[in-house]
Amino acid sequence: MTEAEIIKTVNNFLVEEFEVDESKITPDANLRETLELDSLDYVDLVVVIESNFGFKVKGEDFTTIHTFQDFYNYCYKKVQEKEVA
């Protein structure tokens, strides 16, 4: 998967699952604030990531994810690791 494909997939499931206006999803926007995530939403987000990309997510992975760009980079890195394995 290319980085552009990952960004498109992420944005699509964020709009569908979290009902966020796509115009608010920008690389430098704060992920948690934009999506108004609470602890249960993080569980939903993990499930959606795992079902869309096929890799396991650990809770501590989110400690370094602040912006949408961080999130895209994380997903891209994990997909690349999965494809190499």
C-alpha positions as CSV (number, residue, x, y, z in Angstrom):
1,M,0.0,0.0,0.0
2,T,1.3,3.5,-0.8
3,E,1.2,6.3,1.6
4,A,-1.5,8.0,-0.4
5,E,-3.7,4.9,-0.3
6,I,-3.3,4.7,3.5
7,I,-4.2,8.4,3.9
8,K,-7.3,7.9,1.7
9,T,-8.3,4.7,3.7
10,V,-7.8,6.4,7.0
11,N,-9.7,9.5,6.1
12,N,-12.6,7.4,4.7
13,F,-13.0,5.3,7.8
14,L,-12.7,8.3,10.1
15,V,-15.5,10.1,8.2
16,E,-17.7,7.0,8.3
17,E,-17.0,5.6,11.8
18,F,-16.4,8.9,13.7
19,E,-18.7,11.1,11.6
20,V,-16.1,13.9,11.4
21,D,-16.3,16.4,8.6
22,E,-13.5,15.5,6.1
23,S,-12.5,19.2,5.8
24,K,-11.4,19.1,9.5
25,I,-8.9,16.2,8.8
26,T,-5.7,18.0,8.0
27,P,-2.1,16.6,8.5
28,D,-1.4,19.1,11.3
29,A,-4.7,18.9,13.1
30,N,-4.9,17.3,16.5
31,L,-6.3,13.8,16.1
32,R,-7.9,13.5,19.6
33,E,-9.4,16.9,19.6
34,T,-10.7,16.8,16.0
35,L,-12.3,13.4,16.5
36,E,-13.4,14.2,20.1
37,L,-12.0,10.8,21.2
38,D,-12.7,9.4,24.6
39,S,-11.3,6.1,25.9
40,L,-14.1,4.0,24.3
41,D,-13.5,5.7,21.0
42,Y,-9.9,4.7,21.1
43,V,-11.1,1.1,21.4
44,D,-13.3,1.6,18.3
45,L,-10.4,3.2,16.5
46,V,-8.1,0.2,17.2
47,V,-10.8,-2.2,15.9
48,V,-11.2,-0.2,12.7
49,I,-7.4,0.1,12.1
50,E,-6.9,-3.7,12.7
51,S,-9.8,-4.6,10.4
52,N,-8.7,-2.2,7.6
53,F,-5.0,-2.8,7.7
54,G,-4.5,-6.2,9.3
55,F,-2.0,-5.4,12.0
56,K,-2.3,-5.4,15.8
57,V,-2.3,-2.1,17.7
58,K,-1.0,-1.6,21.2
59,G,-2.4,1.1,23.4
60,E,1.0,2.5,24.1
61,D,1.4,3.2,20.3
62,F,-1.0,6.1,20.7
63,T,1.3,7.9,23.1
64,T,3.3,9.3,20.2
65,I,0.3,10.0,17.9
66,H,-0.9,13.6,18.2
67,T,-1.7,14.8,14.7
68,F,-3.3,13.1,11.7
69,Q,0.2,13.1,10.1
70,D,1.5,11.1,13.1
71,F,-1.4,8.7,12.6
72,Y,-0.8,8.3,8.9
73,N,3.0,7.7,9.5
74,Y,2.2,5.1,12.2
75,C,-0.2,3.2,9.9
76,Y,2.2,3.4,7.0
77,K,5.1,2.1,9.1
78,K,3.0,-0.8,10.4
79,V,1.7,-1.7,7.0
80,Q,5.2,-1.7,5.6
81,E,6.4,-3.9,8.5
82,K,3.5,-6.3,7.8
83,E,4.3,-6.5,4.1
84,V,8.0,-7.3,4.7
85,A,7.2,-10.0,7.3
